[in-house]
Amino acid sequence: MSTPSELALVPFVSVANMMRLVHHIGLEQLLVELAGEVEADFRRWPKFDKTPRVASHSAVGVIELMPTSDGETYGFKYVNGHPKNTHEGLQTVTAFGLLAEVSTGYPLLLSEMTLLTALRTAATSSMAAKWLAPKGAQVMALIGNGAQSEFQALAFRAVCGISEVRLYDIDPAATKKCAANLAKTGLRVVPCTSAESAIEGAQIITTCTADKQYATILTDNMVGAGVHLNAIGGDCPGKTELAPGILSRASVFVEYPEQTRVEGEIQQMPADFPVTELWKVITGQAAGRKSGAEVTLFDGVGFAIEDFAALRYVLAKMQGTGLYDELDMIADPDDPRDLFGMLMRAN
């Protein structure tokens, strides 16, 4: 059993140590393992406290808290989304997260989550596609080649076995960046000059654009039978990527409907628009892809249980590596009732 003084020191994974941990494990191996951890927590979905993220919206972005608990461990993530940041040389998304012990309330882990969010988003997308995409899919179109794009491509290769990725972004520099980063990964990389050319021959289409606006990245006539759509760019009110006609003829799968109806592609649809919760597919309570001609859509907005799984994974994998620091975050008076006395002893 940990002593009070030991509990007062909280493991902290910095950006530098997260980078080292990824290289220690191996990026694609980590994505496979992380997809497995997210799936494991989806299998025990009913055990979790669930609430839509607590969001503070502004004209230029959003700041959110994403909390959950499985009754033994509590976790939350702080995350922002500011599309304008790219033009100012800043990250669109930054994040950090914390795990705590429910029985004491003491923190177990504090971690950067800017990198970890990119990793868990890609892991979740590929995990969903494992259940929903056409069997044997080899080609993925990737519309939007920003910060998330390479993670998506490598996760889909590692988890789903794709061999070709077709790239398009309205900014050619983004496509050039993504193609260069993927050049030596073993994927066949095909830069494209339009969304229409990118989706040619693709069995999976991933959209991950960043503009905070109602947008139509894919029109109804662009999506043929049998395609799996992984729509992850629409993740806040007023931000979408797909034409409503696509939603009307697709089988739509979501994380947490109460959140997705506000933030996801389905915010465009009536309140009673039918969706299937992904955890029910994973546990056998609902059907996934039912036919080869079916269009499936994972309307992924990101949910707290995915971040919980990612933090849980990091806590386990960092043990014995030394790739973390310890922060003196919790006051530790000799007498738990004498916090004032501890303060006054500082001098």
C-alpha positions in Angstrom: 0.0 0.0 0.0 1.3 3.5 -0.9 2.2 5.9 1.9 0.7 9.4 2.0 4.0 10.9 1.0 4.3 8.5 -2.0 0.7 9.4 -3.1 1.6 13.1 -3.0 4.1 12.6 -5.8 2.1 12.4 -9.1 3.6 10.8 -12.2 3.8 13.3 -15.0 4.3 12.4 -18.7 5.7 15.4 -20.6 5.6 16.0 -24.3 9.2 14.9 -24.5 8.6 11.7 -22.6 5.5 10.9 -24.5 7.6 11.1 -27.7 10.1 8.8 -26.1 7.5 6.4 -25.0 6.0 6.2 -28.5 9.4 5.4 -29.9 10.1 2.9 -27.1 7.0 1.0 -28.0 7.0 1.6 -31.8 4.3 3.9 -33.4 2.3 1.2 -35.2 2.6 -1.2 -32.3 1.3 1.5 -30.0 -1.6 2.2 -32.3 -2.6 -1.4 -32.4 -2.4 -1.8 -28.7 -4.2 1.5 -28.0 -7.0 0.4 -30.4 -7.3 -2.7 -28.3 -7.5 -0.8 -25.1 -10.2 1.6 -26.5 -12.2 -1.5 -27.7 -11.8 -3.1 -24.3 -13.4 0.0 -22.6 -16.2 0.1 -25.2 -17.0 -3.5 -24.2 -17.6 -2.3 -20.6 -19.4 0.9 -21.7 -22.3 0.5 -19.2 -19.9 0.7 -16.3 -18.9 4.3 -17.1 -20.3 7.6 -16.0 -21.2 9.3 -19.2 -21.9 13.0 -20.0 -21.4 15.2 -23.1 -18.2 17.2 -22.8 -18.5 20.5 -20.9 -17.8 23.1 -23.6 -17.0 26.8 -23.6 -17.6 28.1 -27.1 -16.3 31.3 -28.6 -16.4 32.8 -32.1 -12.9 31.4 -32.8 -12.9 28.0 -31.1 -13.9 25.9 -28.1 -12.4 24.8 -24.8 -13.7 21.6 -23.3 -13.5 19.3 -20.4 -14.2 15.6 -21.0 -14.8 13.6 -17.7 -15.7 10.0 -17.0 -15.3 7.3 -14.4 -15.6 3.5 -14.2 -16.2 3.6 -10.5 -12.6 2.8 -9.6 -10.7 5.3 -11.6 -11.7 8.8 -12.6 -10.3 10.6 -15.7 -10.7 13.9 -17.5 -9.1 15.7 -20.5 -8.8 19.4 -21.1 -8.8 20.1 -24.8 -9.2 23.1 -27.1 -10.1 23.3 -30.8 -9.1 26.6 -32.5 -8.9 26.2 -36.3 -7.5 29.7 -36.7 -4.4 28.7 -34.7 -2.8 27.1 -37.7 -2.5 30.5 -39.4 -0.8 31.9 -36.3 1.8 29.1 -36.1 -0.1 27.4 -33.2 -1.6 24.0 -32.8 -5.3 23.7 -33.6 -5.7 21.2 -30.7 -3.8 21.1 -27.4 -4.7 18.9 -24.5 -3.7 17.4 -21.1 -5.3 14.8 -19.0 -5.5 13.3 -15.5 -6.4 10.0 -14.0 -7.3 9.7 -10.3 -8.2 7.0 -7.8 -11.9 7.1 -6.9 -11.3 5.7 -3.4 -9.0 8.5 -2.3 -9.5 11.2 -4.9 -5.7 11.3 -5.3 -4.2 11.7 -8.8 -2.6 8.7 -10.4 -1.2 10.3 -13.6 -1.0 13.7 -15.2 -0.1 13.6 -18.9 0.3 15.7 -22.0 -2.5 14.8 -24.4 -1.9 16.8 -27.6 0.1 13.9 -29.0 -2.0 11.3 -27.1 -5.2 12.7 -28.5 -3.9 12.3 -32.1 -3.0 8.8 -31.3 -6.2 7.8 -29.6 -8.3 9.5 -32.3 -6.5 7.4 -35.0 -6.8 4.3 -32.8 -10.5 4.8 -32.3 -11.1 5.4 -36.0 -9.3 2.3 -37.0 -11.0 0.2 -34.3 -14.4 1.4 -35.6 -13.4 0.6 -39.2 -12.4 -2.9 -38.1 -16.1 -3.5 -37.3 -17.7 -1.5 -40.0 -15.5 -1.2 -43.1 -15.7 -3.7 -46.1 -13.6 -6.8 -45.5 -10.3 -6.7 -47.2 -10.4 -2.9 -47.8 -7.0 -1.8 -49.2 -7.5 1.8 -50.3 -8.3 4.8 -48.1 -9.0 8.3 -49.3 -7.8 10.9 -46.7 -9.6 14.3 -47.2 -7.8 16.8 -45.0 -4.1 16.4 -44.6 -3.4 18.3 -41.4 -2.0 17.3 -38.0 -4.2 14.2 -37.7 -3.7 12.7 -41.2 -0.5 10.7 -40.8 -1.8 9.1 -37.6 -5.0 8.0 -39.4 -3.1 6.5 -42.3 -0.8 4.5 -40.1 -3.5 3.3 -37.7 -5.6 2.1 -40.7 -2.6 0.3 -42.0 -1.7 -1.3 -38.7 -5.2 -2.2 -37.6 -7.2 -2.6 -40.8 -4.5 -3.6 -43.3 -4.9 -0.8 -45.9 -2.0 -0.5 -48.4 -2.8 2.7 -50.3 -3.8 6.1 -49.1 -5.0 8.8 -51.5 -4.5 12.4 -50.2 -6.3 15.6 -50.8 -6.3 19.0 -49.0 -7.4 22.4 -50.2 -3.9 23.5 -49.2 -1.4 21.7 -51.4 1.4 22.3 -48.9 -0.5 20.1 -46.4 -0.8 17.3 -48.9 2.9 17.6 -49.7 3.7 17.5 -46.0 1.6 14.4 -45.4 3.0 12.6 -48.5 6.6 13.3 -47.3 5.9 12.0 -43.8 4.3 8.8 -45.2 6.9 8.2 -47.9 8.9 5.6 -46.1 6.2 3.8 -44.2 5.4 1.2 -46.8 2.1 2.7 -47.8 1.5 3.6 -51.4 0.8 7.3 -51.2 -1.1 9.0 -54.0 -1.4 12.9 -53.8 -4.5 14.1 -55.5 -5.6 17.5 -56.8 -9.3 17.2 -55.9 -11.6 15.3 -53.4 -13.2 13.6 -56.4 -9.9 12.1 -57.6 -8.9 11.2 -54.1 -12.0 9.0 -53.6 -11.5 7.0 -56.8 -11.2 3.3 -55.9 -11.3 4.0 -52.2 -13.3 1.6 -50.0 -12.7 3.8 -46.9 -13.0 7.6 -46.9 -11.7 9.6 -44.0 -12.6 13.2 -43.6 -10.6 15.3 -41.1 -10.8 18.9 -42.0 -10.5 21.7 -39.4 -12.6 24.7 -40.4 -15.3 25.6 -37.9 -18.2 25.9 -40.3 -20.9 24.0 -41.9 -19.1 22.6 -44.9 -19.7 20.0 -47.6 -16.5 18.1 -48.2 -18.3 15.2 -49.7 -21.5 15.6 -51.7 -24.1 12.9 -52.0 -23.2 11.8 -55.5 -19.5 11.3 -54.5 -20.2 8.4 -52.2 -20.8 5.1 -53.9 -22.2 1.8 -52.6 -20.2 -0.2 -50.1 -18.0 2.6 -48.9 -17.1 3.1 -45.2 -16.9 6.8 -44.1 -14.8 7.8 -41.2 -16.0 11.4 -40.5 -13.9 12.9 -37.7 -13.7 16.6 -38.6 -17.2 17.6 -37.6 -16.7 17.7 -33.8 -18.5 20.7 -32.5 -21.7 22.6 -33.1 -21.8 24.4 -36.5 -18.9 22.2 -37.9 -19.8 19.5 -40.4 -18.2 17.9 -43.5 -20.9 15.7 -45.2 -23.9 16.5 -47.3 -27.2 15.5 -45.5 -28.1 13.2 -48.4 -25.2 10.9 -47.5 -26.4 10.6 -43.9 -29.9 9.8 -45.1 -28.8 6.7 -47.0 -26.0 5.5 -44.7 -26.0 3.3 -41.6 -24.7 5.7 -39.0 -22.7 4.6 -35.9 -21.8 6.9 -33.1 -20.0 7.0 -29.7 -22.5 8.7 -27.4 -25.6 10.0 -29.1 -26.3 12.8 -26.6 -23.0 14.3 -27.6 -22.9 13.4 -31.3 -26.3 14.9 -32.0 -24.9 18.3 -30.9 -21.4 18.1 -32.3 -21.3 15.4 -35.1 -22.5 15.1 -38.7 -25.9 14.2 -37.4 -26.5 17.7 -36.0 -27.8 18.4 -39.5 -30.6 15.7 -39.1 -33.8 15.5 -37.1 -33.6 14.8 -33.4 -35.0 11.3 -33.9 -32.6 10.4 -36.7 -31.7 6.7 -36.2 -28.1 5.9 -35.1 -26.4 2.8 -33.6 -24.0 3.1 -30.7 -20.7 1.5 -31.6 -20.3 -0.3 -28.3 -23.4 -2.3 -29.0 -21.9 -3.6 -32.2 -18.7 -4.5 -30.4 -20.6 -6.4 -27.7 -22.9 -8.2 -30.2 -26.1 -6.3 -29.2 -26.4 -4.6 -32.6 -25.4 -5.3 -36.2 -22.5 -3.6 -37.9 -22.1 -3.7 -41.7 -25.0 -5.9 -43.0 -24.3 -6.0 -46.7 -21.5 -5.3 -49.2 -23.5 -2.5 -50.8 -24.2 -0.7 -47.5 -22.7 2.7 -46.8 -21.5 2.8 -43.2 -20.6 6.0 -41.4 -18.7 6.4 -38.2 -19.6 9.8 -37.0 -16.7 10.2 -34.6 -16.5 13.2 -32.4 -14.3 11.8 -29.7 -15.6 10.8 -26.3 -14.2 10.8 -22.8 -14.0 7.0 -22.5 -11.5 6.9 -25.4 -9.3 9.4 -23.5 -9.7 7.4 -20.3 -8.5 4.3 -22.2 -5.5 6.2 -23.6 -4.5 7.5 -20.2 -4.9 4.0 -18.6 -2.7 2.6 -21.4 0.0 5.2 -20.8 0.0 4.6 -17.0 0.5 0.9 -17.6 3.1 1.2 -20.4 5.3 3.8 -18.6 5.9 1.6 -15.6 9.6 0.6 -15.4 10.6 2.9 -18.3 11.7 5.9 -16.4 9.9 8.0 -19.0 8.1 10.2 -16.6 8.7 12.8 -13.9 7.1 13.1 -10.5 5.3 16.3 -9.5 4.8 17.4 -5.9 1.1 18.3 -6.5 -0.6 17.2 -3.3 -0.1 18.8 0.1 1.2 16.3 2.6 1.0 17.6 6.2 2.2 15.3 9.0 -1.3 15.7 10.5 -4.0 15.7 7.8 -6.0 18.1 9.9 -3.1 20.7 10.2 -2.7 22.1 6.7 -2.1 25.5 8.2 0.7 24.3 10.3 2.4 22.8 7.2 2.1 26.1 5.4 3.7 28.0 8.3 6.6 25.6 8.5 7.7 26.7 5.0 9.8 29.4 6.6 
